[in-house]
Amino acid sequence: MSTETLTTSTAAMRTPRELRRARGAATTPAARVRLVIAHVCIYIAALIFVSPIVYAFFSALKPNTEMFSMPPTLIGSELRWSNFVDVFAYGPFVTYIANSFFVAILGTLVVLVVSTTAGYAFGRLRWKGRDAVFILFLATLMVPAEVLVIPMFQVMQWFDWVDTYQALVLPFAFGAFGTFLMRQFFRGIPYELEEAARVDGAGPIRSFLQIILPLSKSAVAVLAVFTFLTFWNSYLWPLIVTVDYDAHGTLPVGLASFAGLTGTRWDLQMAAAIISMIPTTLLVIVLQKHLVKGIAMAGLGGR
């Protein structure tokens, strides 16, 4: 008897109730109602979160005199697509974008190297005082970044790094969040894989590079996105440590340049804000698959 004939005979022997169970609980009226309600709630929540972005986009197309018109309107009297072009003529916006890309990419690479290696040391290697050191390292997460601004600025002065790129990158490249995230993910990887590699003669460095890291692509993607967003949206520290904004200013600092003594160009500021959102939005879309998988698996360790 063929496989298809056997499958058909088995299905024919099932009762209607068993067939409904086999198709899934979503076929029942109550389950369909719950599914519809869940989708409606999701769509409403998505609309609530997207509405500010939609309003900002159409505000970027309004004339500046209509930004605060009463009653408020979503679309102005005309659609000024030229606002997106005028942004680049208003100031060194190209320099702001280039600086943000350079700082965010370099900072992300440094954080990935530091966090993966430190997470491997805390999560996979056995050495005396490991847990105590990790607890002290993790305790730094409780210190607000605003408290560290003045000490970090003094350190930058001692190194003569004020108004330099290294001052924008290095102070936040050794945080505990990335190390904690990678440690938790590494601890969820079976130790038997690493032990088998050591039997074949692989040392800790080779095991880390050829076994642990390839299995941790999703967690690395999550950390890369979070780190990139942090550097890209950082405002307070670049505002303090940068002197020549036209040369080393980043996008968040550049957005503030549209407010001056003679008034604020809200139309251009909205257009610049929309432009600044494009790289991060594309990054999240491209790495969406890895983000979902990494967030779901990053906290499953705990050996």
FIKOLBA-761526 format. One record per residue (C-alpha): x, y, z; residue in one letter. Coordinates in steps of 0.25 Angstrom, whole numbers, padded with zeros to 4 digits, always signed. Example, Ala and Ser with C-alpha at 12.3 -4.5 7.8 and 13.67 -1.06 7.14 Angstrom:
BEGIN
+0049-0018+0031A+0055-0004+0029S
***
This chain:
BEGIN
+0000+0000+0000M+0006+0014-0004S+0008+0025+0006T-0003+0034+0000E-0013+0022+0001T-0010+0020+0015L-0011+0035+0018T-0025+0035+0012T-0030+0023+0019S-0025+0028+0032T-0032+0042+0030A-0045+0035+0026A-0045+0027+0039M-0044+0040+0047R-0057+0045+0053T-0061+0060+0050P-0057+0064+0064R-0043+0058+0062E-0042+0065+0048L-0046+0079+0055R-0035+0077+0065R-0025+0073+0055A-0028+0086+0047R-0026+0094+0059G-0034+0101+0069A-0035+0114+0061A-0046+0107+0053T-0056+0109+0064T-0065+0121+0064P-0060+0126+0078A-0046+0124+0073A-0049+0132+0060R-0055+0143+0069V-0043+0144+0078R-0034+0144+0066L-0041+0156+0060V-0041+0163+0073I-0026+0161+0074A-0024+0166+0060H-0032+0178+0062V-0025+0182+0075C-0012+0180+0068I-0016+0189+0057Y-0021+0200+0066I-0008+0199+0074A+0000+0200+0061A-0008+0212+0057L-0006+0219+0070I+0009+0217+0069F+0010+0221+0054V+0001+0233+0055S+0012+0243+0061P+0022+0238+0049I+0011+0241+0039V+0008+0255+0045Y+0023+0258+0045A+0024+0254+0031F+0012+0263+0026F+0017+0274+0035S+0030+0274+0028A+0023+0277+0015L+0015+0289+0021K+0020+0304+0020P+0026+0309+0033N+0015+0319+0035T+0005+0308+0036E+0012+0299+0046M+0003+0304+0058F-0009+0308+0050S-0022+0307+0058M-0030+0298+0056P-0018+0288+0054P-0018+0281+0040T-0011+0269+0036L-0008+0274+0022I-0004+0289+0019G-0009+0298+0008S+0002+0292-0001E+0012+0281-0001L+0026+0287-0001R+0035+0275-0005W+0046+0285-0006S+0047+0285+0009N+0055+0272+0009F+0065+0279-0001V+0065+0292+0007D+0070+0284+0019V+0084+0282+0012F+0085+0297+0009A+0081+0302+0023Y+0094+0296+0029G+0105+0286+0028P+0094+0275+0029F+0103+0265+0020V+0114+0266+0030T+0104+0263+0042Y+0100+0251+0034I+0114+0246+0031A+0118+0248+0045N+0106+0241+0051S+0109+0229+0042F+0124+0229+0045F+0122+0230+0060V+0110+0220+0060A+0117+0209+0051I+0131+0211+0059L+0124+0210+0072G+0116+0198+0068T+0128+0190+0064L+0136+0194+0077V+0124+0190+0085V+0122+0177+0078L+0137+0173+0080V+0137+0177+0094V+0123+0171+0098S+0125+0157+0091T+0139+0155+0097T+0135+0160+0111A+0122+0152+0110G+0130+0139+0106Y+0140+0141+0117A+0128+0143+0127F+0119+0132+0122G+0128+0121+0117R+0142+0122+0123L+0144+0118+0138R+0153+0126+0146W+0154+0130+0161K+0145+0142+0164G+0137+0142+0151R+0123+0143+0157D+0127+0154+0167A+0134+0162+0156V+0122+0161+0147F+0112+0166+0158I+0121+0178+0160L+0122+0180+0145F+0106+0179+0144L+0104+0188+0156A+0109+0200+0147T+0096+0199+0139L+0089+0205+0152M+0097+0218+0150V+0090+0228+0141P+0098+0233+0129A+0095+0247+0133E+0103+0245+0146V+0115+0241+0138L+0116+0253+0128V+0125+0262+0137I+0135+0251+0141P+0136+0246+0126M+0138+0260+0121F+0149+0262+0131Q+0155+0249+0126V+0154+0254+0112M+0161+0267+0116Q+0172+0259+0122W+0174+0251+0109F+0172+0264+0101D+0161+0257+0093W+0151+0268+0094V+0144+0271+0081D+0150+0258+0075T+0143+0245+0069Y+0149+0236+0080Q+0142+0245+0090A+0129+0242+0083L+0131+0227+0083V+0140+0221+0094L+0133+0226+0107P+0121+0218+0104F+0128+0206+0097A+0130+0198+0109F+0116+0197+0115G+0111+0185+0123A+0098+0184+0115F+0104+0177+0103G+0113+0168+0112T+0101+0164+0120F+0093+0161+0107L+0104+0153+0100M+0107+0145+0113R+0093+0141+0115Q+0092+0136+0100F+0106+0129+0101F+0101+0121+0114R+0090+0115+0106G+0099+0109+0096I+0102+0094+0099P+0115+0092+0106Y+0117+0079+0099E+0120+0086+0086L+0131+0094+0092E+0136+0081+0099E+0136+0073+0086A+0144+0084+0079A+0155+0084+0091R+0156+0069+0089V+0160+0072+0074D+0170+0082+0079G+0163+0095+0078A+0167+0105+0089G+0158+0116+0095P+0160+0126+0084I+0157+0116+0073R+0145+0111+0080S+0140+0125+0081F+0142+0129+0067L+0138+0117+0060Q+0127+0111+0069I+0121+0121+0079I+0121+0133+0070L+0114+0126+0057P+0103+0121+0067L+0101+0135+0072S+0097+0143+0060K+0084+0146+0065S+0089+0152+0078A+0100+0159+0071V+0089+0165+0062A+0081+0170+0074V+0093+0176+0080L+0097+0183+0067A+0083+0189+0065V+0082+0194+0080F+0096+0200+0080T+0095+0206+0066F+0082+0213+0071L+0088+0218+0084T+0100+0224+0076F+0091+0230+0065W+0081+0236+0075N+0091+0241+0086S+0089+0256+0088Y+0094+0260+0102L+0109+0255+0101W+0112+0260+0087P+0106+0273+0091L+0116+0274+0103I+0128+0268+0097V+0127+0275+0083T+0132+0289+0081V+0132+0291+0066D+0119+0286+0063Y+0121+0288+0048D+0132+0279+0048A+0129+0268+0058H+0114+0270+0060G+0105+0258+0059T+0090+0258+0055L+0083+0260+0068P+0092+0272+0070V+0090+0277+0056G+0074+0276+0058L+0076+0287+0069A+0082+0296+0059S+0069+0299+0053F+0065+0307+0065A+0072+0321+0065G+0070+0335+0071L+0062+0339+0059T+0052+0327+0061G+0051+0313+0058T+0049+0306+0045R+0040+0296+0049W+0037+0291+0035D+0052+0288+0032L+0054+0282+0046Q+0042+0272+0043M+0048+0269+0029A+0062+0267+0036A+0056+0258+0046A+0049+0249+0035I+0062+0248+0028I+0070+0244+0041S+0060+0233+0043M+0062+0226+0029I+0075+0219+0033P+0070+0213+0046T+0057+0209+0040T+0064+0202+0029L+0074+0195+0038L+0062+0189+0047V+0055+0185+0034I+0067+0177+0029V+0070+0171+0042L+0056+0168+0046Q+0057+0153+0045K+0070+0153+0054H+0064+0163+0064L+0052+0154+0067V+0060+0142+0068K+0071+0148+0076G+0061+0155+0086I+0053+0142+0088A+0066+0134+0091M+0075+0144+0098A+0069+0141+0111G+0068+0126+0111L+0082+0124+0117G+0084+0122+0132G+0093+0110+0135R
***
